[in-house]
Amino acid sequence: MTEVKAGDTVRIHYTGTLTDGSTFDSSEGRDPLEFTVGSGQIIPGLDNAMPGMTVGDKKSVEVPAAEAYGDRNPDALQAVPRTEIPEDIPLDPGTQLQVQTPNGQTVPVVVTEVTDSEVTLDANHPLAGRDLKFDIELVEIKAA
């Protein structure tokens, strides 16, 4: 049987859960996830689990935060004067917004705190600092 190696394009079904067992993402009801092994298209901890698998293989992979979305970066929190945010923008904690950096890049942020004078925005990935678990099934290998 053909085993996955770096450079192969694979298709997998997966369910991603947090350490408390709650599901944060799944391919259930969707097409399998397709990516090239070793290309950096997915988180390292999942990518590293692929070599050696054959079509039909299933496995559970524990991915520490460092091999997923990294640790939370305190520098990714920014307090913005409330007067700099248009009045029609909802500012409830948990609201996801997009901001534009001075160089024109769009960055997703989450409102974490609102006071009379400031709004704190968090640009960390929502799963930063979290250990993850993936149950995966290899559906297809397209050899490099």
C-alpha positions, 0 to 999 in steps of 0.5 A: 500500500502507498504511504503518505510522504512529504509532498503528497497531496492528501484528503482527510476527514477530521474532527477537532476537539479541545481538551474538554471534549468540545468540538471546534471544527469538523469536516462532517457533512463537507468535502474532505480537507485537501492539502499538500503534506509538509507545505505549511498549509495546515498546523504543524502538529497535524501535518507531522502526523500524516507521513506513513498513513495509508488510505483508510487509516484512522488515528487520534492526534494530540497537538500541543498549542506550540504545534497548533496556533501557538501561545497567546501573545499579550502584544496582540491585545490593543486598547483603542480609544472608543472615539476612534471606532464608528458608532454603528460598529457593535462593540459587545464582548465576543464580537468579531471585527476586522481592522486594517493595519497601517500597511493595508493588511486586514486582521481579524480581531475580537472585542474583549473589553469595553469601557466608557473610554476604550475598547480592547481588541484581541488579534490572537487566533481564537485557538491560540494557547489551546492544546487540540486533539484531532480524530482523522481518517485518510481518504485519498493520497495523490502522490507527488 
